Amino acid sequence: MAGSTVAPKASGSLSPVPPFVDTKGAILCNFNRTTGQVIALDRRADVRVQSSGGGGYLHPQHGGFVAPPRVSSVSTPVLEFFLRSTDGVEHAIKLRGMELPLRTGHFLSLVTMKRPGGSARYALLINHDLERWWILSGDWKKRLGLLGGTGAVVMSVLLALYVCAAVAKTMSLSDRSTGSLGILLLLTVFVALINRSTRKIALNNAWRRHLEGIARESLRNSVS
């Protein structure tokens, strides 16, 4: 799902790719599309071996034990190919963690996303010969800097508890009043988290619809 550090420029005779915008019309990221033919392709697997455990002890009189280490390996598929775009430029593409049905000669469109002021990342791969597409940007919200992670949730809860304690101390509230205030603040945080989750779901759905629209438009207007 990761690509090369330098994304190819857009080319080809397909129509421009519309940006992805939020509910207020602000641009969250722009897209470029490179269209061309696969002229060379290589598949391999990157294998990472790691070990854990092991050790033990030996006593000259009482013996001991020796535990063998546990060895495991993780294999990650790597797909590398050269794409000759319709303007004659060749682009070296590298995709990790995906096994895609590609071969030399296939006609593709590779769509990259770019946040204003950020770097380009692969977002979508369209195979015109197979009439299929794949979304490459599984962590797109992180790459675009949208929506905080678990740390934001924890900080919200801690902040609510801190405010509750500070107000109770300043106003010398009773235990009952303090408890009611704490419940009120926690409910406020809970509602905020629900709204955040709803927004996340809406963004996910809008993102998928947007990429599917780009893919369908690309297939309808394939360059032969």
C-alpha positions as CSV (number, residue, x, y, z in Angstrom):
1,M,0.0,0.0,0.0
2,A,3.0,2.2,0.1
3,G,4.5,3.6,-3.1
4,S,7.7,5.2,-4.3
5,T,8.7,8.5,-2.7
6,V,8.1,10.4,-5.9
7,A,4.7,10.0,-7.5
8,P,4.3,10.4,-11.2
9,K,2.7,13.4,-12.8
10,A,-0.7,13.2,-14.3
11,S,-0.9,12.6,-18.0
12,G,-3.2,11.2,-20.7
13,S,-6.4,12.4,-22.4
14,L,-8.8,11.6,-19.6
15,S,-10.7,14.4,-17.9
16,P,-9.3,16.1,-14.8
17,V,-9.9,14.4,-11.5
18,P,-12.1,16.3,-9.1
19,P,-10.8,17.1,-5.6
20,F,-12.1,15.5,-2.4
21,V,-13.9,18.2,-0.4
22,D,-15.6,18.3,3.0
23,T,-19.2,19.3,3.7
24,K,-18.3,23.0,3.6
25,G,-16.6,22.7,0.2
26,A,-13.1,23.0,1.5
27,I,-10.6,20.9,-0.5
28,L,-9.1,18.1,1.6
29,C,-6.9,16.7,-1.1
30,N,-6.3,16.9,-4.9
31,F,-5.8,14.1,-7.3
32,N,-3.6,13.4,-10.3
33,R,-4.0,10.5,-12.7
34,T,-1.4,8.8,-14.8
35,T,-2.6,6.6,-17.6
36,G,-0.5,4.2,-19.6
37,Q,0.7,0.6,-20.3
38,V,2.7,-1.8,-18.2
39,I,5.9,-2.5,-20.0
40,A,7.8,-4.5,-17.3
41,L,6.7,-6.2,-14.1
42,D,8.3,-8.0,-11.2
43,R,6.8,-9.7,-8.2
44,R,8.7,-10.7,-5.0
45,A,8.3,-11.1,-1.3
46,D,10.1,-9.2,1.4
47,V,10.6,-11.6,4.3
48,R,11.3,-10.3,7.9
49,V,12.6,-12.9,10.4
50,Q,12.3,-12.1,14.1
51,S,13.1,-14.2,17.3
52,S,11.9,-13.9,20.8
53,G,12.2,-15.8,24.1
54,G,15.0,-18.3,24.7
55,G,17.5,-18.3,27.6
56,G,17.6,-20.2,30.9
57,Y,20.2,-21.1,33.4
58,L,22.5,-23.9,34.5
59,H,23.7,-24.7,38.0
60,P,26.7,-26.9,38.6
61,Q,24.9,-29.0,41.3
62,H,21.2,-28.5,40.7
63,G,21.0,-28.4,37.0
64,G,18.7,-26.0,35.2
65,F,17.0,-25.5,31.9
66,V,17.6,-23.9,28.5
67,A,14.6,-22.6,26.6
68,P,15.0,-22.4,22.8
69,P,14.1,-19.1,21.1
70,R,10.9,-18.8,19.1
71,V,11.5,-17.8,15.5
72,S,8.8,-16.4,13.2
73,S,8.8,-14.7,9.8
74,V,6.5,-12.2,8.1
75,S,6.2,-12.1,4.3
76,T,5.1,-9.0,2.5
77,P,4.3,-9.1,-1.2
78,V,6.0,-6.4,-3.3
79,L,4.8,-5.5,-6.8
80,E,7.1,-3.3,-9.0
81,F,6.3,-2.3,-12.6
82,F,7.2,0.3,-15.2
83,L,4.2,2.3,-16.5
84,R,4.7,4.1,-19.9
85,S,2.2,6.9,-19.9
86,T,0.4,8.2,-22.9
87,D,2.9,11.0,-23.3
88,G,5.8,8.5,-23.6
89,V,7.2,9.0,-20.1
90,E,8.1,5.9,-18.1
91,H,7.3,5.7,-14.4
92,A,8.7,3.2,-11.8
93,I,5.9,2.1,-9.5
94,K,6.3,0.1,-6.3
95,L,3.4,-1.2,-4.3
96,R,3.8,-3.1,-1.0
97,G,1.3,-5.4,0.7
98,M,-0.9,-6.1,-2.3
99,E,-1.2,-9.0,-4.8
100,L,-2.9,-7.6,-7.9
101,P,-3.7,-9.4,-11.1
102,L,-1.4,-7.4,-13.5
103,R,0.7,-8.4,-16.4
104,T,2.9,-6.8,-19.0
105,G,0.7,-5.1,-21.6
106,H,-2.2,-4.2,-19.3
107,F,-3.5,-0.6,-19.6
108,L,-3.7,1.2,-16.2
109,S,-4.6,4.4,-14.6
110,L,-2.8,5.3,-11.4
111,V,-4.4,8.0,-9.3
112,T,-2.4,9.8,-6.6
113,M,-3.7,12.0,-3.8
114,K,-2.0,15.1,-2.4
115,R,-3.0,17.3,0.5
116,P,-2.4,21.0,-0.1
117,G,1.2,21.6,0.9
118,G,1.8,17.8,1.4
119,S,3.4,15.1,-0.6
120,A,1.7,12.8,-3.2
121,R,0.6,9.3,-2.2
122,Y,-1.0,6.5,-4.2
123,A,-4.8,6.4,-3.9
124,L,-6.3,4.2,-6.6
125,L,-5.2,1.8,-9.3
126,I,-7.5,1.1,-12.3
127,N,-7.0,-1.8,-14.7
128,H,-8.8,-0.9,-18.0
129,D,-8.2,-4.3,-19.5
130,L,-9.8,-6.2,-16.6
131,E,-12.3,-3.4,-15.8
132,R,-11.3,-3.5,-12.1
133,W,-9.9,-1.1,-9.6
134,W,-8.3,-1.2,-6.2
135,I,-8.1,1.5,-3.4
136,L,-4.5,1.8,-2.3
137,S,-4.9,4.4,0.5
138,G,-6.2,2.4,3.5
139,D,-4.8,5.0,6.0
140,W,-5.9,8.0,4.0
141,K,-7.3,9.9,7.0
142,K,-3.9,9.7,8.8
143,R,-2.1,10.8,5.6
144,L,-4.4,13.7,5.2
145,G,-4.2,14.7,8.9
146,L,-7.9,14.1,9.5
147,L,-9.4,13.0,12.7
148,G,-7.3,12.4,15.8
149,G,-6.4,8.9,17.0
150,T,-6.9,7.2,20.3
151,G,-4.7,9.8,22.0
152,A,-7.3,12.5,21.2
153,V,-10.0,10.4,22.9
154,V,-7.9,9.8,26.0
155,M,-7.0,13.4,26.3
156,S,-10.7,14.5,26.0
157,V,-11.6,12.2,28.9
158,L,-8.7,13.4,31.1
159,L,-9.5,17.0,30.3
160,A,-13.1,16.5,31.4
161,L,-12.0,14.9,34.7
162,Y,-9.4,17.7,35.3
163,V,-12.0,20.4,34.7
164,C,-14.4,18.7,37.0
165,A,-11.8,18.5,39.8
166,A,-10.7,22.1,39.3
167,V,-14.3,23.5,39.4
168,A,-15.2,21.4,42.5
169,K,-12.1,22.7,44.3
170,T,-12.7,26.3,43.4
171,M,-16.4,26.4,44.3
172,S,-16.1,24.0,47.3
173,L,-18.8,21.9,46.0
174,S,-20.2,18.9,47.9
175,D,-19.4,15.3,46.8
176,R,-22.9,15.0,45.3
177,S,-22.6,18.2,43.3
178,T,-19.1,17.2,42.2
179,G,-20.4,13.9,41.1
180,S,-23.2,15.5,39.1
181,L,-20.8,17.9,37.5
182,G,-18.5,15.0,36.6
183,I,-21.3,13.1,35.0
184,L,-22.4,16.1,33.0
185,L,-18.8,16.7,31.7
186,L,-18.4,13.0,30.8
187,L,-21.7,13.0,29.0
188,T,-20.5,16.1,27.0
189,V,-17.3,14.2,26.1
190,F,-19.4,11.1,25.2
191,V,-21.6,13.2,22.8
192,A,-18.5,14.7,21.2
193,L,-17.0,11.3,20.6
194,I,-20.3,10.1,19.1
195,N,-20.3,13.1,16.8
196,R,-16.6,12.3,15.9
197,S,-17.4,8.7,15.1
198,T,-20.4,9.7,13.0
199,R,-18.2,12.2,11.1
200,K,-15.6,9.4,10.6
201,I,-18.2,7.1,9.1
202,A,-19.5,9.8,6.8
203,L,-16.0,10.7,5.7
204,N,-15.2,7.0,5.0
205,N,-18.3,6.6,2.9
206,A,-17.8,9.9,1.0
207,W,-14.1,8.9,0.3
208,R,-15.1,5.5,-1.1
209,R,-17.8,7.0,-3.2
210,H,-15.4,9.6,-4.5
211,L,-12.8,7.0,-5.5
212,E,-15.4,4.7,-7.0
213,G,-16.6,7.6,-9.1
214,I,-13.1,8.3,-10.3
215,A,-12.7,4.6,-11.2
216,R,-16.0,4.4,-13.1
217,E,-15.3,7.6,-15.0
218,S,-11.8,6.3,-16.0
219,L,-13.3,3.0,-17.3
220,R,-16.0,4.8,-19.2
221,N,-13.4,7.0,-20.9
222,S,-10.6,4.5,-21.4
223,V,-7.9,5.6,-23.7
224,S,-7.3,2.9,-26.4
